[in-house]
Amino acid sequence: MTTTTETISFLQVRPRRQRATGGSISSGAVKSRVYVAMMAFAFVYLAIGAKLVILAGMEEAPSAAWVSAQDSVSASRPDLIDRNGEILATDIKTASLYAEPRRILDVDEAVEGLMRVLPGLDRAVVRRRLDSRAGFVWLKRELSPGQADAVHNLGLPGIGFLSESQRFYPGGPTAGHIVGSVNVDNAGLTGIEKYIDKEWLGDLRELGFASDRTMEPVKLAMDLRVQHVVRDELVKAMDRFKAIAAVGIVLDAKTGEVVAMSSVPDYDPNDRSQALDQNRLNRATGGVYEMGSVFKTFTMAMALDSGKVAINDSFDASRPIRAHGRTITDFHGQNRILTVSEIFRYSSNIGTIKMMLATGINKQREFMERLGLTRRLNTELPENATPLLPPKWNELAAMTISFGHGISVTPMQTAVAAAALVNGGTLLPPTFLPRSRKEAEALGRRVISEKTSQALRYLFRLNVISGSGRRSDVPGYTVGGKTGTAEKIENGRYVNDKRRNSFLSAFPMDDPQYVVLAVIDEPKPERKGLPATAGMNAAPIVGAIIRRAAPMLGVMPRFGKGEEAIKISY
């Protein structure tokens, strides 16, 4: 029994010792664990700090590239406005997507995320750029706000946005060929946009003075209201006559300002890809064409101004002319002797040739040079084509040139030369920028006499009253003009079923303020049985433009006057 008791006592006491001893061990272990934890945290903080230092070092290189990119995309452009202050072109802010490949943690994740949000990107190109060691690469320029938000929500390291200036054209295609367009870096490509870069804006950009800087707007001579009217009438005429193209120009005859100029099909400068379409070229200044019988206006002016032909002279147009194996006839042959006014009114090729021959072949070439029809026209627009002249200015060439064949010029050159013939005889260089009459007088150059100009105004008005231009007449505005129907050339030969028609006009003819030219390419008869001549399609276009635009230009109608021909003395 005693032994048993002692054993129990021993068993009861031993746990107390173990508890005492266990308490001592637990305290030391706790301290050790605290030290280990402190060291672990210290190590983690040191690792984070080291990583930050490494990342900071990595950012030094791309920082320079980032700054360079930011400078290049933040370059501003001045607003373009019309003569009444309407905005034609302006800058808006947009986001562009870039990457710093060295900061990309997971290329596969980045590629998948970007392709999910921007499926239009080229996967191979994106991967190649993100896999590179470049400091800065572009991924996509000019994102929409929705696209930018979607990419931002991906939360991808190394992917960011730069705010850049994007050009916006509120009027879309209305004045596209005049204002022009810019590239993705906001540098001018065509039209006035390229002109201002060449003149001064390009230098500012190179010097770094064009970044985020507010600039004075650039005002143009164009009237946006009239521009809309011209384009609208051309579009309707193309549909009405099933034509392939058309051109319209409104030129201030007193200053040389281009108030409106449209060439359709045109393009929307907000969509740069359209500008690459050859069918959308600026035919008004960038294309050269045989203008047909409107050139008889220049032959008439030359003959009258030379003093060798008078307004009351007559020429025999009863028989065709044979020259160098060719036979030249009249489309509306009267087969009789015609007066000068009848030659103009009936658009006689035979009579026009005889007037030219009476003046002289050498005089013809000199006169065409005087009107600027043999050299490239200089305007603010870079799109100016060079005329095509005959390889030899011989007798046959002179004959065909007298009625508008054998020489190709731009429609703008035709309008500019015509303005000189009706404004009193002063040739004014055209401009797309505002110009006062005083400034125009300093630039003008006399090419014909006032008396000759008065005779031409008489002939223009007579042709609208009783000639081929009847469908251009607008009551109260004393419209005058000349039709032109030119057969087109295919495979080196004229084809009689494809024509380019035009109507060259001015108003009001007693004191012309504006020249209006309309050209329509390959028009079809409006309905079966009708001809497709210029009097049937080009002349009505001009009449419609004048009817709508004249009140906008401040030209008041004068009813009860102008129904008769302009009076002249001879």
C-alpha positions as CSV (number, residue, x, y, z in Angstrom):
1,M,0.0,0.0,0.0
2,T,2.8,2.4,0.8
3,T,4.4,1.8,-2.5
4,T,1.3,2.5,-4.3
5,T,0.7,5.8,-2.5
6,E,4.2,7.0,-3.3
7,T,3.8,6.1,-6.9
8,I,0.6,8.2,-7.0
9,S,2.3,11.0,-5.3
10,F,5.1,10.9,-7.8
11,L,2.7,10.9,-10.7
12,Q,0.8,13.9,-9.3
13,V,4.0,15.9,-8.7
14,R,5.6,15.2,-12.1
15,P,3.1,17.1,-14.2
16,R,3.7,20.2,-12.1
17,R,7.4,20.1,-13.0
18,Q,6.6,19.5,-16.6
19,R,4.2,22.5,-16.6
20,A,6.8,24.6,-15.0
21,T,9.5,23.5,-17.4
22,G,7.0,23.8,-20.3
23,G,6.3,27.4,-19.4
24,S,9.9,28.4,-19.5
25,I,10.3,26.8,-23.1
26,S,7.2,28.5,-24.5
27,S,8.5,32.0,-23.5
28,G,11.8,31.6,-25.4
29,A,10.1,30.1,-28.4
30,V,7.8,33.1,-28.6
31,K,10.7,35.5,-28.6
32,S,12.4,33.6,-31.3
33,R,9.4,33.7,-33.5
34,V,9.0,37.4,-33.0
35,Y,12.6,37.9,-34.2
36,V,12.1,35.6,-37.2
37,A,8.9,37.6,-38.1
38,M,10.7,40.9,-37.8
39,M,13.5,39.6,-40.0
40,A,11.0,38.3,-42.6
41,F,9.2,41.7,-42.7
42,A,12.5,43.5,-43.0
43,F,13.5,41.2,-45.9
44,V,10.2,41.8,-47.7
45,Y,10.5,45.6,-47.3
46,L,14.0,45.4,-48.6
47,A,12.9,43.3,-51.6
48,I,10.1,45.8,-52.4
49,G,12.5,48.7,-52.1
50,A,15.0,47.0,-54.3
51,K,12.2,46.3,-56.9
52,L,11.2,50.0,-56.8
53,V,14.7,51.1,-57.4
54,I,15.0,48.7,-60.3
55,L,11.7,50.0,-61.8
56,A,12.8,53.5,-61.3
57,G,16.0,52.8,-63.2
58,M,14.0,51.1,-66.0
59,E,11.8,54.2,-66.4
60,E,14.6,56.6,-67.1
61,A,15.0,55.4,-70.7
62,P,11.3,55.3,-71.7
63,S,10.7,58.6,-70.0
64,A,12.7,60.4,-72.7
65,A,10.7,58.6,-75.4
66,W,7.5,59.3,-73.7
67,V,8.2,63.0,-73.5
68,S,9.2,63.1,-77.2
69,A,6.0,61.3,-78.1
70,Q,3.9,63.7,-76.0
71,D,5.5,66.7,-77.7
72,S,4.9,65.3,-81.1
73,V,1.2,64.6,-80.6
74,S,0.3,67.7,-78.7
75,A,1.1,70.0,-81.6
76,S,-1.8,72.3,-82.2
77,R,-3.2,73.8,-85.4
78,P,-5.2,77.0,-85.9
79,D,-8.9,76.8,-86.6
80,L,-9.9,77.3,-90.2
81,I,-13.0,79.6,-90.6
82,D,-14.9,80.8,-93.6
83,R,-15.4,84.5,-94.4
84,N,-18.3,84.7,-92.0
85,G,-16.5,83.0,-89.1
86,E,-18.0,79.6,-89.5
87,I,-15.6,76.8,-88.3
88,L,-14.3,74.7,-91.1
89,A,-11.6,72.8,-89.2
90,T,-10.6,72.6,-85.5
91,D,-8.6,70.5,-83.0
92,I,-10.2,68.2,-80.6
93,K,-8.5,66.1,-77.9
94,T,-8.4,62.3,-78.2
95,A,-6.6,59.5,-76.5
96,S,-3.9,57.4,-78.2
97,L,-2.7,54.0,-76.8
98,Y,1.0,53.3,-76.2
99,A,3.0,50.7,-74.3
100,E,6.4,50.7,-72.5
101,P,7.4,47.0,-73.2
102,R,10.0,46.9,-70.4
103,R,7.2,47.4,-67.8
104,I,4.9,44.7,-69.2
105,L,4.7,41.9,-66.6
106,D,2.8,39.3,-68.7
107,V,2.9,39.8,-72.5
108,D,0.4,37.0,-73.1
109,E,-2.1,38.6,-70.8
110,A,-1.6,42.0,-72.3
111,V,-2.0,40.7,-75.9
112,E,-5.2,38.8,-75.0
113,G,-6.7,41.8,-73.2
114,L,-5.9,44.3,-75.9
115,M,-7.2,42.0,-78.7
116,R,-10.4,41.4,-76.8
117,V,-11.1,45.2,-76.5
118,L,-9.5,46.2,-79.8
119,P,-10.1,43.3,-82.3
120,G,-9.1,45.5,-85.2
121,L,-5.4,45.4,-84.1
122,D,-3.0,43.0,-85.7
123,R,-2.2,40.4,-83.1
124,A,1.3,39.6,-84.5
125,V,2.2,43.2,-84.6
126,V,1.0,43.9,-81.1
127,R,2.9,40.9,-79.7
128,R,6.1,41.9,-81.5
129,R,5.9,45.4,-80.1
130,L,5.2,44.2,-76.6
131,D,8.0,41.6,-76.7
132,S,10.5,44.2,-77.7
133,R,12.9,46.0,-75.3
134,A,11.9,49.4,-76.6
135,G,11.2,52.2,-74.2
136,F,8.0,53.3,-76.0
137,V,5.8,51.9,-78.8
138,W,2.5,53.1,-80.3
139,L,-0.3,50.5,-80.3
140,K,-3.3,52.5,-81.7
141,R,-3.8,56.2,-82.4
142,E,-7.0,58.1,-81.9
143,L,-9.2,55.8,-79.8
144,S,-12.8,56.5,-79.2
145,P,-13.8,57.4,-75.6
146,G,-15.4,53.9,-75.2
147,Q,-12.3,52.1,-76.4
148,A,-10.1,54.1,-74.1
149,D,-12.4,53.3,-71.1
150,A,-12.3,49.6,-72.0
151,V,-8.5,49.5,-72.2
152,H,-8.2,51.4,-69.0
153,N,-10.4,48.9,-67.2
154,L,-8.0,46.1,-68.2
155,G,-5.6,47.5,-65.6
156,L,-2.5,46.4,-67.6
157,P,0.9,47.6,-66.3
158,G,3.0,49.3,-69.0
159,I,0.0,50.3,-71.0
160,G,-1.0,54.0,-71.1
161,F,-2.6,56.8,-73.0
162,L,-1.3,60.1,-74.4
163,S,-3.7,63.0,-75.1
164,E,-3.2,64.3,-78.6
165,S,-4.8,66.8,-81.0
166,Q,-7.1,65.3,-83.7
167,R,-8.3,67.4,-86.6
168,F,-12.1,67.6,-86.9
169,Y,-14.0,69.0,-89.9
170,P,-17.6,69.9,-88.9
171,G,-18.8,70.2,-92.5
172,G,-17.5,66.8,-93.6
173,P,-17.1,66.7,-97.4
174,T,-18.8,70.1,-98.0
175,A,-15.4,71.9,-98.5
176,G,-13.0,69.0,-98.3
177,H,-11.0,70.0,-101.4
178,I,-10.5,73.5,-100.1
179,V,-9.6,72.9,-96.5
180,G,-7.7,69.7,-97.2
181,S,-6.7,67.1,-94.7
182,V,-4.0,66.2,-92.2
183,N,-2.2,62.9,-91.3
184,V,-2.3,61.0,-88.0
185,D,0.4,63.4,-86.6
186,N,-1.8,66.4,-87.4
187,A,0.5,67.6,-90.2
188,G,-1.1,69.0,-93.4
189,L,-1.4,66.7,-96.4
190,T,-3.6,68.6,-98.9
191,G,-5.5,71.9,-99.4
192,I,-5.2,74.9,-97.1
193,E,-4.0,72.6,-94.3
194,K,-0.8,71.8,-96.3
195,Y,-0.5,75.5,-97.3
196,I,-0.3,76.8,-93.8
197,D,2.2,74.2,-92.8
198,K,4.4,75.2,-95.7
199,E,4.0,78.9,-95.0
200,W,4.6,79.1,-91.3
201,L,3.1,76.4,-89.1
202,G,5.7,73.8,-90.1
203,D,8.5,76.1,-88.8
204,L,6.7,76.6,-85.5
205,R,6.3,72.9,-85.0
206,E,10.0,72.3,-85.6
207,L,10.9,75.0,-83.1
208,G,8.5,73.5,-80.5
209,F,6.2,76.5,-80.5
210,A,3.0,74.8,-81.7
211,S,2.4,72.5,-78.7
212,D,-0.9,73.1,-76.8
213,R,-0.8,76.7,-78.0
214,T,-3.9,78.7,-78.9
215,M,-3.5,80.2,-82.3
216,E,-5.4,82.8,-84.2
217,P,-7.9,81.3,-86.7
218,V,-7.0,81.3,-90.4
219,K,-9.9,83.0,-92.3
220,L,-10.7,81.8,-95.9
221,A,-12.4,83.7,-98.7
222,M,-14.9,80.9,-99.0
223,D,-18.5,81.4,-98.0
224,L,-19.7,78.1,-96.4
225,R,-23.3,78.8,-97.4
226,V,-22.5,79.3,-101.1
227,Q,-20.1,76.3,-100.9
228,H,-23.0,74.2,-99.7
229,V,-25.2,75.4,-102.5
230,V,-22.6,74.7,-105.2
231,R,-21.9,71.2,-103.9
232,D,-25.6,70.4,-103.4
233,E,-26.5,71.5,-107.0
234,L,-23.6,69.4,-108.4
235,V,-24.7,66.3,-106.5
236,K,-28.3,66.7,-107.7
237,A,-27.1,67.3,-111.3
238,M,-25.0,64.1,-111.2
239,D,-28.0,62.1,-110.2
240,R,-30.3,63.9,-112.6
241,F,-28.1,63.4,-115.6
242,K,-26.4,60.2,-114.5
243,A,-22.9,61.8,-114.8
244,I,-19.6,60.5,-113.4
245,A,-18.3,63.8,-112.1
246,A,-18.9,67.5,-111.8
247,V,-17.2,70.8,-110.9
248,G,-18.5,74.1,-109.7
249,I,-16.7,77.4,-109.1
250,V,-17.9,80.8,-107.8
251,L,-15.2,83.5,-108.2
252,D,-15.3,87.1,-107.2
253,A,-14.7,89.0,-110.5
254,K,-13.5,92.1,-108.7
255,T,-11.0,90.6,-106.2
256,G,-10.1,87.1,-107.5
257,E,-11.4,85.5,-104.3
258,V,-12.6,81.9,-104.6
259,V,-16.0,82.1,-102.9
260,A,-16.9,78.5,-103.6
261,M,-15.2,75.5,-105.3
262,S,-16.5,72.0,-105.4
263,S,-15.5,68.9,-107.2
264,V,-17.6,65.7,-106.9
265,P,-17.2,62.9,-106.1
266,D,-15.4,64.5,-103.2
267,Y,-14.2,63.1,-99.8
268,D,-14.7,63.6,-96.1
269,P,-11.4,64.8,-94.6
270,N,-12.5,63.2,-91.4
271,D,-11.9,59.9,-93.2
272,R,-8.3,60.0,-94.5
273,S,-8.7,56.8,-96.5
274,Q,-11.1,58.5,-98.9
275,A,-8.5,61.0,-99.9
276,L,-6.5,58.2,-101.6
277,D,-9.3,57.4,-104.0
278,Q,-8.3,58.6,-107.4
279,N,-11.9,59.2,-108.4
280,R,-12.2,61.8,-105.6
281,L,-9.4,64.0,-106.9
282,N,-9.9,67.8,-107.0
283,R,-10.9,68.3,-110.7
284,A,-11.3,72.0,-110.3
285,T,-7.5,72.7,-109.9
286,G,-5.9,69.3,-110.1
287,G,-7.3,68.1,-113.4
288,V,-6.8,69.5,-117.0
289,Y,-9.4,69.1,-119.7
290,E,-10.4,70.3,-123.1
291,M,-13.0,72.9,-122.2
292,G,-14.8,73.0,-125.6
293,S,-16.7,76.0,-126.9
294,V,-16.3,78.1,-123.8
295,F,-12.8,78.8,-125.3
296,K,-14.6,80.6,-128.1
297,T,-14.9,83.4,-125.5
298,F,-11.1,83.8,-125.4
299,T,-10.9,83.7,-129.2
300,M,-13.6,86.3,-129.5
301,A,-11.8,88.5,-126.9
302,M,-8.5,88.1,-128.8
303,A,-10.0,89.0,-132.1
304,L,-11.9,92.0,-130.9
305,D,-9.1,93.4,-128.8
306,S,-6.6,93.1,-131.6
307,G,-8.5,95.6,-133.6
308,K,-8.6,93.4,-136.7
309,V,-12.1,92.2,-136.0
310,A,-15.0,94.4,-135.1
311,I,-18.3,93.5,-133.4
312,N,-20.3,94.3,-136.6
313,D,-18.1,92.2,-138.9
314,S,-19.3,89.1,-140.7
315,F,-17.6,85.8,-141.7
316,D,-18.7,83.2,-144.2
317,A,-19.6,80.0,-142.4
318,S,-21.5,78.4,-145.3
319,R,-18.9,75.7,-146.0
320,P,-16.8,73.3,-143.8
321,I,-13.1,74.0,-143.4
322,R,-10.6,71.4,-144.6
323,A,-7.1,71.6,-143.1
324,H,-4.3,69.0,-142.9
325,G,-6.6,66.2,-143.9
326,R,-9.3,67.1,-141.5
327,T,-12.8,68.5,-142.0
328,I,-14.2,71.0,-139.5
329,T,-17.9,71.6,-139.4
330,D,-20.5,73.3,-137.2
331,F,-22.6,71.4,-134.7
332,H,-25.5,73.9,-135.2
333,G,-24.6,74.8,-138.8
334,Q,-26.4,77.8,-140.2
335,N,-24.7,77.4,-143.6
336,R,-24.5,81.1,-144.3
337,I,-22.6,84.3,-143.5
338,L,-22.7,85.0,-139.8
339,T,-22.1,88.2,-137.9
340,V,-19.7,88.1,-134.9
341,S,-22.6,88.0,-132.4
342,E,-24.2,85.1,-134.4
343,I,-20.9,83.2,-134.4
344,F,-20.9,83.4,-130.7
345,R,-24.6,82.7,-130.3
346,Y,-24.7,79.7,-132.7
347,S,-21.3,78.6,-131.4
348,S,-19.9,78.4,-134.9
349,N,-16.5,76.5,-135.2
350,I,-16.1,77.8,-138.8
351,G,-16.7,81.4,-137.9
352,T,-14.5,81.2,-134.8
353,I,-11.6,79.7,-136.9
354,K,-11.9,82.5,-139.5
355,M,-11.8,85.1,-136.7
356,M,-8.7,83.5,-135.3
357,L,-7.0,83.4,-138.7
358,A,-7.9,87.1,-139.3
359,T,-6.0,87.9,-136.0
360,G,-3.0,85.6,-136.5
361,I,-1.7,82.3,-135.1
362,N,1.2,83.9,-133.3
363,K,-1.3,86.4,-131.7
364,Q,-3.4,83.5,-130.5
365,R,-0.5,81.9,-128.6
366,E,0.6,85.2,-127.1
367,F,-3.0,86.0,-126.0
368,M,-3.4,82.5,-124.4
369,E,-0.1,83.2,-122.5
370,R,-1.4,86.6,-121.5
371,L,-4.5,85.0,-119.9
372,G,-2.4,82.5,-118.0
373,L,-3.8,79.5,-119.9
374,T,-0.4,78.0,-121.0
375,R,1.3,77.7,-117.6
376,R,0.5,76.2,-114.2
377,L,-1.8,78.4,-112.1
378,N,-0.5,79.3,-108.7
379,T,-2.9,79.3,-105.8
380,E,-2.7,78.5,-102.1
381,L,-3.7,74.9,-102.9
382,P,-0.9,72.6,-103.7
383,E,-3.1,70.7,-106.1
384,N,-2.6,72.7,-109.3
385,A,-2.1,70.9,-112.6
386,T,-0.1,72.1,-115.6
387,P,-1.9,72.7,-118.9
388,L,-1.4,70.3,-121.8
389,L,-0.3,72.2,-124.9
390,P,-0.1,70.9,-128.5
391,P,3.4,69.6,-129.4
392,K,3.4,72.0,-132.3
393,W,1.4,75.2,-132.3
394,N,0.8,75.1,-136.1
395,E,-2.2,76.1,-138.2
396,L,-4.3,73.0,-137.4
397,A,-3.5,73.2,-133.7
398,A,-4.5,76.9,-133.7
399,M,-7.7,76.1,-135.5
400,T,-8.8,73.5,-132.9
401,I,-7.6,75.6,-130.0
402,S,-9.8,78.5,-131.2
403,F,-12.9,76.4,-130.3
404,G,-11.5,74.6,-127.2
405,H,-9.8,71.4,-128.5
406,G,-6.2,70.6,-128.6
407,I,-5.4,72.4,-125.3
408,S,-6.3,71.2,-121.8
409,V,-6.5,73.5,-118.8
410,T,-8.0,73.4,-115.4
411,P,-11.5,74.6,-114.8
412,M,-10.1,77.2,-112.3
413,Q,-7.8,78.6,-115.0
414,T,-10.9,79.0,-117.3
415,A,-12.8,80.8,-114.6
416,V,-9.9,83.1,-113.7
417,A,-9.4,84.1,-117.4
418,A,-13.1,84.7,-117.9
419,A,-13.2,87.0,-114.9
420,A,-10.6,89.2,-116.6
421,L,-12.8,89.4,-119.8
422,V,-15.9,90.6,-118.0
423,N,-14.5,92.7,-115.1
424,G,-13.2,95.5,-117.4
425,G,-10.1,93.7,-118.6
426,T,-7.9,93.0,-115.5
427,L,-6.5,89.6,-114.8
428,L,-6.4,88.9,-111.1
429,P,-4.5,86.0,-109.5
430,P,-7.0,83.8,-107.7
431,T,-6.9,83.4,-103.9
432,F,-8.5,81.2,-101.3
433,L,-7.7,83.9,-98.7
434,P,-9.6,87.2,-98.1
435,R,-8.5,90.0,-100.4
436,S,-9.8,93.6,-100.6
437,R,-10.5,95.4,-103.8
438,K,-7.6,97.7,-103.1
439,E,-5.2,94.8,-102.7
440,A,-6.7,93.3,-105.9
441,E,-6.0,96.5,-107.9
442,A,-2.4,96.4,-106.9
443,L,-2.1,92.8,-108.1
444,G,-4.1,93.1,-111.3
445,R,-2.7,93.1,-114.8
446,R,-4.7,94.5,-117.8
447,V,-5.1,91.9,-120.6
448,I,-7.9,93.5,-122.7
449,S,-9.4,97.0,-123.0
450,E,-12.5,98.1,-121.3
451,K,-14.2,98.4,-124.7
452,T,-13.5,94.7,-125.5
453,S,-14.7,93.7,-122.0
454,Q,-18.0,95.6,-122.6
455,A,-18.5,93.8,-126.0
456,L,-18.0,90.4,-124.3
457,R,-20.5,91.3,-121.6
458,Y,-23.0,92.1,-124.4
459,L,-22.3,88.7,-126.1
460,F,-22.6,86.8,-122.9
461,R,-26.0,88.3,-122.1
462,L,-27.2,87.9,-125.7
463,N,-26.4,84.2,-125.6
464,V,-28.6,83.7,-122.5
465,I,-31.4,85.7,-123.9
466,S,-31.6,84.0,-127.3
467,G,-28.8,81.4,-127.5
468,S,-27.7,78.2,-125.9
469,G,-27.6,79.6,-122.4
470,R,-31.4,80.2,-122.0
471,R,-31.7,77.6,-119.2
472,S,-29.2,79.5,-117.0
473,D,-31.3,82.7,-116.8
474,V,-32.5,83.9,-113.4
475,P,-35.0,86.7,-113.4
476,G,-33.6,89.9,-111.9
477,Y,-29.9,88.9,-112.0
478,T,-29.0,89.5,-115.7
479,V,-27.1,86.3,-116.2
480,G,-24.7,85.9,-119.2
481,G,-22.6,83.0,-120.3
482,K,-21.3,80.6,-122.9
483,T,-21.8,76.9,-123.3
484,G,-19.2,74.3,-124.1
485,T,-19.6,70.7,-125.2
486,A,-16.3,68.8,-125.6
487,E,-16.1,65.3,-126.9
488,K,-13.8,63.1,-124.7
489,I,-10.8,61.3,-126.0
490,E,-10.4,57.5,-125.7
491,N,-7.4,55.6,-127.1
492,G,-6.2,58.7,-128.9
493,R,-9.5,59.4,-130.7
494,Y,-12.6,61.6,-130.0
495,V,-15.7,59.6,-129.2
496,N,-19.1,61.2,-129.9
497,D,-21.0,59.5,-127.2
498,K,-19.0,60.8,-124.2
499,R,-18.8,64.5,-123.5
500,R,-17.7,66.9,-120.9
501,N,-20.1,69.8,-120.8
502,S,-19.6,73.2,-119.3
503,F,-21.2,76.6,-118.8
504,L,-19.1,79.7,-118.2
505,S,-21.1,82.6,-116.9
506,A,-21.1,85.9,-114.9
507,F,-23.7,88.1,-113.2
508,P,-25.1,90.7,-113.2
509,M,-23.8,91.4,-116.7
510,D,-24.1,95.2,-116.6
511,D,-21.4,95.1,-113.9
512,P,-20.3,91.5,-113.2
513,Q,-19.6,90.7,-109.6
514,Y,-19.2,87.0,-109.8
515,V,-18.1,84.4,-112.4
516,V,-19.8,81.0,-112.1
517,L,-18.5,77.9,-113.9
518,A,-20.1,74.5,-114.0
519,V,-18.6,71.4,-115.6
520,I,-20.4,68.0,-115.8
521,D,-18.6,64.9,-117.0
522,E,-20.4,62.4,-119.3
523,P,-24.0,63.5,-118.6
524,K,-26.8,61.5,-120.1
525,P,-30.1,62.8,-121.6
526,E,-32.5,63.7,-118.8
527,R,-35.1,61.7,-120.7
528,K,-35.4,59.9,-124.0
529,G,-35.5,62.2,-127.0
530,L,-33.6,65.1,-125.4
531,P,-30.0,66.0,-126.2
532,A,-27.2,65.9,-123.6
533,T,-25.7,69.2,-124.6
534,A,-24.3,71.8,-122.2
535,G,-27.3,74.0,-122.7
536,M,-29.5,71.2,-121.4
537,N,-27.4,70.3,-118.3
538,A,-24.5,72.6,-117.5
539,A,-26.5,75.8,-118.0
540,P,-29.3,74.8,-115.6
541,I,-26.7,74.0,-112.9
542,V,-25.4,77.5,-113.1
543,G,-28.9,79.0,-113.0
544,A,-29.8,77.0,-109.9
545,I,-26.5,78.1,-108.2
546,I,-27.1,81.8,-108.9
547,R,-30.8,81.6,-107.9
548,R,-29.9,80.3,-104.5
549,A,-26.5,81.9,-103.9
550,A,-27.0,85.5,-105.2
551,P,-29.1,86.6,-102.2
552,M,-26.4,85.2,-99.8
553,L,-23.7,87.2,-101.7
554,G,-25.7,90.4,-101.2
555,V,-26.6,90.8,-104.9
556,M,-30.0,92.2,-105.0
557,P,-32.4,91.3,-107.9
558,R,-33.5,94.1,-110.2
559,F,-36.8,93.1,-111.8
560,G,-37.9,94.9,-115.0
561,K,-34.3,95.4,-116.0
562,G,-31.8,93.2,-117.8
563,E,-34.2,91.4,-120.0
564,E,-32.6,93.2,-123.0
565,A,-29.0,92.8,-124.2
566,I,-26.3,94.9,-122.7
567,K,-25.9,98.1,-124.7
568,I,-22.5,98.8,-126.3
569,S,-21.0,101.3,-128.6
570,Y,-18.9,100.4,-131.7
